[in-house]
């Protein structure tokens, strides 16, 4: 068995010589996989940090929205009770 560079091997037997070689495309693909995984990981990290920042930024707005809804519900209940009392007297 004799090595042929980094991408192949020659095997000599009684019936002949066989050469097993790796294609260039596979070698190029093997070099690209770490880059792809790095980009995917970085994208995931950026999206997670953005989501966390947006939750932190929007928290006061959610508090205000809940407060306005509660005040609106109280006002609605007061108006509704007033109408019920006024209409029940008829």
N, C-alpha and C positions, 0 to 999 in steps of 0.2 A: 504494500500500500504506500503510495507516494502522494504527498500533499501538493496541490497546485494553488499556490497563493492562499488568499483568505477565503475564497469562494468555491473551492472544488477539491475533489480527491480522485486519484486514479487507482483503480484496483486491477491487478494483473492476476489472471487465473490460467488454468490449463487450456481453457476454451477461448481465451482472448483477453483483451484489455478493455476495461469499462471505465468511463469517465463520468463522475457525478459532479455536476456544477450547479451552483445557486445562481438564479437569474439576477440581473441588475435591478429590476423593479422591486424584487423582494428586499434587496439590500437597502434601496432608497426608502422603501416603506418602513423598514425597521428604524431608520434614522428619524422619520417624521412622527412616529407614535409618541415619543416623549414630549415633543412640542405640542401636539394636539392635546394630550392630557394636561399639560401645563396651562394651556389657554383655557380649557374647560374648567380647571380648578380655579384659575384666577377670575373667570367670569362668574362662577358660583359664589366666590368670596365677595366680589363686588355687588352682586345682586342681594346677597344676605345682608351686607352692611347697609346698602341703600334701604332695604325693607326695615331694618332696625331703626335707622335714622328717621324715616318717614313716620313710623309709629311714635317715636319720641316727639317729633315736631307736631304731629296731629293730636296728641293727647289733650292739650288745652282746648283745642277746637271741639273735641268730643265732649269735654266737660261743659263748655258753653252750650253746646247743642242739647245736652241732657237737661241743663238748667232751664233753658228757654222752653223746652217741652214740658217740664214740670210746672213752670209758671203758667204756661198756656193751659195746661190741664186744670190748674186751680181756678183760673179765670173762667174757663168753660164750665166748671162745676158750679161756680157762684152764679153765673148767668143762667144756667139750666135750672138751678134750684129756685132762682127768682121767678123765672117763667112758670115753673110748676106751681109755686105758691100763688102767683097772680091768677093763673088759669083755674086753680082748684076752688077759688072763691066764687066763681060764676055759677 
